[in-house]
Every structure is written in C-alpha cells, then in structure tokens.
C-alpha cells in the first residue's frame, strides 16, 4: 500500500504524508481550475483590447494609443493560449 501512495504522489516535489493526500489533491484541483479560468480571462481581455485598439486607431490621433493597445492585446491573447 505504501508503494501505491508513493507512486500517486510522484508528481509532487514535496514529500506529503499519506493522511494529507486528499487535501493536496483538492488543492491541486482548485489551482488547476483557477489556472484555466485565468487563461480564459487573459484571452477574453486580450481580444477586447485588440477590438478597442482597432476602433481607436481609426482616427489619426487615436493611432498613437490604438496601435500599442492592439499589440498588447495580441500578446496577452497569445500568452493566454500558450
């Protein structure tokens, strides 16, 4: 039984006692969900910034602000995807 628990926890860098394994698994689940929603939020905010940047860039004066906004939105979207 000890070897089974050790193989389940092989992906953790710390040595967690078997009695705390359910708490570690729950914590890993919560952090995984937060990472996924964080990526989704980054993609949505990046797309929104690109749309706003394009809309602002339609005027000549707004291009000074709009082009960096589009670039920042694009890099945020790429970061959210990869």
N, C-alpha and C positions, 0 to 999 in steps of 0.2 A: 504494500500500500504506500509506503514511503517513496518508492521509486516512481509510482504513478503521480503523486503530488509534485514531486520534483520535476517531472517532465512537463507538467502543466504550467509550472511557473518558470520554465526555462527562458522565456522571453523577457523576464523582468531582470533588471540589473541588480536589484537588491534581493536579499535573502529573507523572504517573508515566512513566518511560521504558518503552518497549515491551518490553524484556527482563524487566522485573519484573511484567508484566501477569498471568502465571499465578499468582504469589504473591498479588497483590492480589485476583484472582478467588477463590482458595482462602480467603483471609482473609474476604472478603465472604460466602462460603458458610458458613463456620464461625460468624460473627457472626449471620447470619440464622437458623441453626439454634438458637443459644443464645437469641436473642430469642424465638423461637417456643416453646421449652421453658420459658422464663421466664414467658411469658404463661400457658401451661398450668398451671404450678406456682402462679401467683398465683390463677388461677380455682379450682383444687382447694383451696388453703389457705383462700381466702375462703369457699367452700361449707362446708368443715369448721368454720370459726369460726362461721358462721351456725347450723349444726346444734348445736354446743356451746353457743352463746349462747341458743338457744331452749330447750335442755334445762336449762340453769342457771336460766333465767327462770321455770321452772315453780314455783319456790319464791319467796316474797315477799322474803326476804333476798337470794337469788341474783339477783333482778331488777336490783339495783344494779350488778352486774358483767355480767349477761347482756345487757341492752339495749345498752350500748356495744359489747359483743362482736359482737352481731348487726349493728349499724351499721357497725363496722369491717370485718366480713366482707363485707357488701354492697358497701361502697365498694371493697374490694380486688377483688371479683369484677367489678364494673363497670370498674375500671381494667384488669383483665386482658382484658376483652372489647374495649374500645375503646382 
